[in-house]
């Protein structure tokens, strides 16, 4: 059941106001998706956040973006925002849905007649399939630097979009089937995920502002909103590699997310038991805060240079955008 509620006020009629589309996926459990659409023309940008329960900073960045759009008098194109893509999991702070034990970001393009998570993915996919650009906001499970995750090695249209967002690092997406980043790219849609700095369940307001500004600058580059655009510059990296500890104890980090690191350089120490070194060269994407760790725990992630990843086959020619699915 859909309810359209245009929001207007006497003093704000000249300002841009969103049209709200509330879609009930499962009324009993409160799974209602709220889509906020600004404008009706192209290009069409779709922004979503909180596909799991740990992305509060992404939700706040979406909120800040909406507040900015509501202060404009004109948008050339259209934007659709979905602040909370997985309402029940977000309320419970969970990655998997308690209703069907599924991860929303693993079942795209979804199923209209499937479980609650599959129906949610299908409803989101309807908007994604009509978009020119898709931005998914999420928060890392460790303290991290804000960065982009995208299939930039496979698709030129994805790489072009990723390099127009003012964040310093673009990491190669793992390409897992069912992930929104993977499925949308395969359908010819320019799509990126932004993993925001911060920790799960808590809002990092500075990180949210940083991401909002990166999104707004992208919209200015596309001539969708007014304002001065800034030049973007980023590092294109391969996939992130995990750094595991081989002993237990109190881990104390000695570097920070965002710093460049060499192979075998110390990134932290297990107190009274020795240093922890990185087996990879690259940039520290995320790093555990001081805490007690056990043997085998992941204490950090390193974004390695593209040339470092010999196991991945190099494409002999640039993969172009495939013919897009029609809905």
C-alpha positions in Angstrom: 0.0 0.0 0.0 1.4 3.4 -1.0 0.5 6.8 0.3 1.8 9.9 -1.4 2.1 12.9 0.8 3.5 16.0 -0.9 4.9 18.3 1.8 4.2 22.0 1.3 4.0 25.1 3.4 2.9 28.7 2.7 6.3 30.3 3.3 8.2 27.5 1.6 6.4 27.0 -1.6 9.3 28.4 -3.6 11.7 26.0 -2.0 12.3 22.5 -3.2 10.1 20.1 -1.4 10.2 16.3 -1.6 7.4 14.0 -2.6 7.2 11.2 -0.1 6.3 7.7 -1.1 5.7 5.4 1.8 5.7 1.7 0.8 4.6 -0.9 3.3 6.6 -4.1 3.0 5.3 -5.8 6.1 2.9 -3.8 8.2 3.0 -6.1 11.3 6.7 -5.6 11.8 6.8 -1.9 10.8 8.8 -2.5 7.7 7.8 0.6 5.8 10.2 2.2 3.3 10.1 6.0 3.0 11.3 7.3 -0.4 11.9 11.1 -0.7 11.9 12.3 -4.3 13.2 15.8 -5.3 12.4 16.8 -8.9 11.3 14.7 -11.8 13.9 15.2 -14.6 17.1 13.4 -15.5 19.8 12.7 -14.4 18.3 10.6 -11.6 20.4 10.0 -8.5 19.3 7.4 -5.9 20.8 7.6 -2.4 20.1 5.0 0.3 21.6 4.1 3.6 21.1 1.7 6.5 20.8 -1.6 4.7 21.9 -3.0 8.1 21.7 -2.0 11.7 25.2 -0.4 12.0 24.9 2.6 9.6 23.8 5.5 11.8 26.4 7.8 10.4 25.2 7.1 6.9 21.6 7.8 7.9 22.7 11.2 9.4 24.6 12.0 6.2 21.4 11.3 4.2 19.5 13.6 6.6 22.0 16.4 6.2 21.8 16.0 2.4 18.0 16.3 2.5 18.2 19.4 4.6 20.5 21.0 2.1 18.2 20.1 -0.8 15.2 21.5 1.0 17.0 24.9 1.1 17.3 25.1 -2.7 15.0 26.8 -5.1 15.8 24.5 -8.0 17.1 21.1 -8.8 18.1 20.2 -12.4 17.3 16.5 -12.5 15.9 14.4 -9.7 17.1 12.8 -6.5 15.5 9.9 -4.6 16.6 9.3 -1.0 15.9 6.3 1.2 17.3 7.1 4.6 16.6 3.7 6.2 16.6 0.8 3.7 16.1 -1.9 6.3 13.9 -0.5 9.1 13.7 -3.6 11.4 17.4 -4.5 11.2 18.2 -0.8 11.8 16.0 -0.6 14.9 17.6 -3.8 16.3 21.1 -3.0 15.4 21.4 -6.2 13.4 23.0 -7.2 10.1 20.6 -10.0 9.4 16.9 -9.7 9.5 15.3 -11.5 12.5 12.4 -12.4 10.3 14.2 -14.5 7.6 17.9 -14.4 8.7 18.8 -12.7 5.4 21.3 -9.9 4.7 19.6 -7.3 2.6 22.8 -6.5 0.7 23.1 -10.1 -0.5 19.7 -10.7 -2.1 19.4 -8.1 -4.9 17.6 -7.8 -7.2 15.1 -9.4 -4.8 11.8 -11.2 -5.3 8.4 -9.5 -5.3 6.8 -12.7 -3.8 9.7 -13.7 -1.5 10.5 -13.1 2.2 10.4 -9.7 3.8 14.1 -9.1 3.0 13.7 -10.2 -0.6 10.6 -8.0 -1.1 12.4 -5.1 0.4 15.3 -5.6 -2.0 12.8 -5.9 -4.9 11.1 -2.6 -4.0 14.5 -0.8 -3.7 15.7 -2.4 -7.0 12.7 -0.9 -8.8 14.2 2.6 -8.1 17.8 1.5 -8.6 17.0 0.2 -12.1 15.6 3.6 -13.1 18.5 5.6 -11.7 21.5 7.0 -13.6 23.7 7.1 -10.4 23.3 5.2 -7.2 25.1 5.9 -3.9 24.9 3.5 -1.0 26.0 4.7 2.5 27.2 2.3 5.1 29.3 2.4 8.2 32.3 0.1 8.7 32.5 -2.4 11.6 35.9 -1.0 12.6 37.2 2.5 13.0 37.9 3.5 9.4 38.5 6.3 7.0 35.6 7.4 4.8 36.2 5.8 1.4 34.5 4.5 -1.7 33.9 0.9 -2.6 33.1 0.2 -6.3 33.7 -2.1 -9.2 36.1 0.5 -10.7 38.4 -2.1 -12.4 35.6 -3.7 -14.4 33.5 -0.8 -15.5 34.5 2.6 -16.9 31.1 4.1 -16.0 31.6 3.1 -12.4 35.1 4.4 -12.3 34.1 7.7 -13.8 31.5 8.2 -11.1 33.8 7.1 -8.2 36.5 9.5 -9.2 34.0 12.4 -9.2 33.2 12.0 -5.5 35.5 14.0 -3.3 36.8 11.2 -1.1 40.5 10.3 -1.1 40.3 6.5 -1.7 38.4 4.2 -4.0 38.7 0.5 -3.1 37.8 -2.3 -5.5 34.5 -4.0 -4.5 34.7 -7.8 -3.8 32.0 -8.4 -6.5 29.8 -10.7 -4.4 26.6 -11.6 -6.3 23.5 -10.3 -4.6 25.2 -7.2 -3.4 23.7 -3.9 -4.7 27.1 -2.6 -5.7 27.7 -5.7 -7.9 24.2 -6.3 -9.4 23.7 -2.6 -10.3 27.1 -2.3 -12.0 26.4 -5.5 -14.0 23.2 -3.9 -15.2 25.0 -0.9 -16.5 24.2 1.5 -13.6 26.9 3.7 -12.2 26.9 2.7 -8.5 29.2 3.2 -5.5 29.1 2.5 -1.8 30.6 5.0 0.6 31.8 3.4 3.8 31.8 6.2 6.4 34.3 6.9 9.0 33.2 6.0 12.5 32.0 3.0 14.4 28.7 1.0 14.2 25.7 2.1 16.2 27.1 5.6 16.8 27.0 8.8 14.7 30.3 10.5 13.8 28.9 14.0 12.9 32.2 15.1 11.2 32.2 12.1 9.0 28.6 12.7 8.1 29.3 16.3 7.1 32.3 15.1 5.1 30.2 12.6 3.2 27.4 15.1 2.7 29.9 17.6 1.1 31.2 14.8 -1.2 27.7 14.0 -2.4 26.8 17.7 -2.9 30.0 18.3 -4.8 29.1 15.3 -7.1 25.7 16.9 -7.7 27.4 20.2 -8.6 29.7 18.4 -11.0 26.7 16.9 -12.7 25.1 20.5 -12.9 22.2 19.4 -10.8 22.4 21.9 -8.0 24.1 25.4 -7.7 27.3 26.0 -5.9 31.0 26.0 -6.4 32.4 22.7 -7.3 35.8 21.5 -6.1 38.3 19.3 -8.1 38.4 15.7 -7.0 41.5 13.6 -6.6 41.6 10.0 -5.4 43.7 6.9 -5.2 42.4 3.8 -7.0 43.2 0.7 -5.0 42.6 -3.0 -5.2 40.5 -5.0 -2.7 41.1 -4.6 1.0 43.2 -7.3 2.7 42.7 -8.3 6.3 45.4 -8.2 8.9 44.9 -11.0 11.5 46.6 -11.3 14.9 48.5 -14.6 15.7 48.1 -14.2 19.5 45.7 -13.0 22.1 46.0 -10.0 24.4 45.4 -6.3 24.6 45.8 -4.8 21.1 47.2 -1.2 21.0 47.1 0.5 17.6 50.2 2.6 16.6 48.9 3.9 13.3 45.6 5.4 12.1 43.1 4.8 9.3 44.1 6.7 6.2 47.9 6.4 6.7 50.1 4.8 4.1 52.0 1.7 5.3 54.8 -0.5 3.9 55.0 -4.3 4.0 56.1 -5.6 7.4 55.7 -2.2 9.0 54.3 -2.1 12.6 50.6 -1.2 12.8 50.2 -2.0 16.5 51.2 -4.3 19.3 49.8 -6.9 21.6 50.7 -5.4 25.0 53.7 -7.3 26.5 53.7 -9.8 23.7 55.2 -8.0 20.7 54.5 -6.0 17.6 51.8 -6.7 14.9 53.1 -6.0 11.4 51.2 -5.6 8.1 51.9 -8.3 5.5 50.7 -5.8 2.9 51.7 -2.5 1.5 49.0 0.1 0.9 46.8 2.3 2.9 45.2 1.6 6.2 41.4 1.5 5.6 40.3 0.4 9.0 42.0 -0.5 12.3 40.7 -1.9 15.6 40.7 0.4 18.6 42.4 -0.7 21.7 40.7 -3.8 22.9 41.3 -7.5 23.9 41.8 -9.7 20.8 42.1 -13.4 20.3 44.2 -15.4 17.9 42.9 -15.0 14.3 40.9 -11.8 15.0 40.9 -9.2 12.2 42.6 -6.1 13.6 42.8 -4.1 10.4 42.2 -3.8 6.7 44.8 -2.6 4.1 43.8 -1.3 0.6 46.6 -2.6 -1.5 47.7 -1.1 -4.9 45.9 -2.6 -7.9 49.1 -4.1 -9.3 49.7 -6.0 -6.0 46.8 -8.3 -6.6 48.3 -10.8 -9.0 45.6 -13.4 -8.4 43.0 -11.3 -10.1 42.9 -11.7 -13.9 43.7 -8.5 -15.7 41.0 -7.5 -18.2 42.3 -7.5 -21.8 39.9 -4.7 -22.8 37.7 -2.3 -21.0 34.3 -3.7 -20.0 31.6 -1.4 -21.1 28.2 -0.8 -19.6 25.9 -3.7 -20.5 22.3 -3.2 -21.8 20.2 -2.3 -18.8 17.3 -4.3 -17.7 13.9 -2.6 -18.2 11.1 -2.6 -15.6 
